[in-house]
């Protein structure tokens, strides 16, 4: 679902949120610690800064830090600069596909894209860092530990 660039962006954002307490971190340090190609990650971080997700400072003591609180930054906002979540024109069955002339798989593909996007739009960095499962309120938060039989 996520592109490799989207995954790198998310990894970097989570790393900055979890380990740095708001301190500026050089792109090279993030790249080394996450084992991501440095020049590639630098471009990703620059784009996130242009989007207002990161703050950046140039120079020897420069680096990146989050410009928004992890609790208000959704996964969708973090990765949207790197990929398009709209319905694809590429048909799963190999031909052109659009809502006016849908293939037999079109409705299901549209439904799964919408469901995935909803999760990305409602999941924040803070949610990912907390380790709570989706639907952590209610019965999913504490599954039974014993077989009731």
BELMOZI-V173763 format. One record per backbone hydrogen bond with DSSP energy under -1.0 kcal/mol. CO is the residue of the C=O (numbers start at 1). NH is the residue of the N-H. Records with the same first field share a line. If there is no record, write none. Layout:
BEGIN
CO: NH, NH
END
This chain:
BEGIN
3: 7
4: 8
5: 9
6: 10
7: 11
8: 12
9: 13
10: 14
11: 15
12: 16
13: 17
14: 18
15: 19
16: 20
20: 23
25: 64
26: 30
27: 31
28: 32
29: 33
30: 34
31: 36
37: 41
38: 42
39: 43
40: 44
41: 45
42: 46
43: 47
44: 48
45: 49
46: 50
47: 51
48: 53, 54
49: 52
53: 67
55: 65
57: 63
59: 62
63: 57
64: 25
65: 55
69: 72
70: 126
73: 125
74: 78
75: 79
76: 80
79: 82
89: 97
91: 94
95: 91
105: 109
106: 110
107: 111
108: 112
109: 113
110: 114
111: 115
112: 116
113: 117
114: 118
115: 119
116: 120
117: 121
118: 122
120: 76
123: 75
124: 128
125: 129
126: 130
127: 131
138: 141
END
